[in-house]
Amino acid sequence: MRRAFSAGLMMLAISLFSGVAFAADLSPAAAGIIQWTVLAAGLAIGLGAIGSGIGMGTAIGGACEGTSRNPEAGGRILTTMIIGLAMIESLTIYALVVALILLFGNPYVRFVGV
């Protein structure tokens, strides 16, 4: 738990001071928007990946339990599980797309004079 807390604190510090790390010559308002954008993108992909991982683990556990209770239905359970895993994985890809839009297509940066 301590390792996860220190890693989270380190990611927060890196994202809040990204303007200083890249030696950007930005106005304070633009630097603040970029810092919060980096934090939001990291949270978007992080939470998306965590949620998908939990969902995949639950789906695979349910499929293994279902197959062990009724081995004859293993083929149908496997097919349904694979389709479900593909749907869950698409949610992670959507989170990645949102994070990339936040990082590279930020519409708010234009209004603060970058």
Beta strands, then each sheet from edge to edge (+ up, - down):
end
